[in-house]
Amino acid sequence: MTTPTELDRLRRESPHCLGIAWFTGAPLRLASASGEPVAGAFPSWNTVARLAFPLLREGPVASPEVLFRLPEVLLLLAERASGVVAVAVALAPAGPGVALVQARIAAAQVNP
Amino acid sequence: MTTARLGLFAMFGRLAEPPEPRTGAWRIRTDDGREGVVLMEAGRICWAHHELTGRLGDEIERRHGVSRTAIEQVIRQCRERREPFTASLIDHGYLTEPQLTSVLRDHTCRSILLLVRSGIRDCEWLPHQAGGYAPWATISVAQAACYCVATVKGLAADQLEAALEDMLAGDAAGILIHAGTRLPLAASAVPMTWPQLRRWLGWAVRVEERCPLPSPCYLAGRGQSGGWLMWRAGAMLGLAVTTSEDAQRRLVLRVATRLAGWTVEQPA
């Protein structure tokens, strides 16, 4: 599930989901997306692409999943065998715990 | 070993690599023909002195009102009984552990800064037997480096460390970084090596360069054992690294609940 149509459907079906993106290649580039990434701090999905590998692979501990908690949005980055999926979920009204679960459920359906 | 003039970070890079078992003293000669010393035990800094630094006893008298007579009496007694001076000050009830830690750390770091400002020419390692410093009275090279940077910047190094520990609570090693200058201003009580400090600092700065983080926010990554967490509050970046799942879980929960109300002195 990585085409824009499939991501559109997944986003509509995922509660409070603001955007889903699929990145591939090295350097990582946006392959397909639905919706918008987090406003303000991230002007484009391309910014998320630039940040993804340093966060997932180059940090103090290599992490297949990175949680980015912004004031109003939770962004989940998850590494897959053939790329990286990013899911942005609004923190209101669900709260961070539920938003994280929703983000993980949505991410799990993209190239699991 | 003779070296070219060393800056602050280069000097700490040298201090961080004493030969095993890493107990002894660095004898340091400066451009002005003076000498200083940095005592180390098991790779941790115990004490430093430079000829131009005031005496530790004078600083203890100034800050905590312990008379010179009392201090000299403790020194004499320690020499006779071959006991450590600093721990004896606590045993005699003149200072508490936190008071001693603070005054010792301040004196040590001011001495190191004086050495660097004087222009370091030679660093010679003199191994010796352990001096019996209590571990809590010593500081890691990373802590000393950050303390020196904060002092140079006119910040209250003790308070920055306290703010960092408020987030880490002993669960993680970590650093506090000023995003604007990219300088580390505090290091955790949980030790980290000098290469770790440099690597983690470089990584946090790279992330911030690629996307300046909004405030307040945090990022967390979980690996097979432990993970990392980076947060931003005002101009400050915090970075914490854990080595167990439980510690990582506690860290994320603590930062998530405290970040909005977390306060730390912000550099001008």
Interface residues (C-beta under 8 A of the other chain):
Chain A: G40 A41 F42 T47 R50 L51 P54 L55 L56 E58 G59 P60 V61 A62 S63 P64 E65 V66 L67 F68 R69 L70 P71 P96
Chain B: Q196 R199 W200 W203 R206 V207 R210 C211 P212 L213 P214 P216 C217 Y218 L219 A220 G221 R222 G223 G226 G227 W228 L239 V241 A256
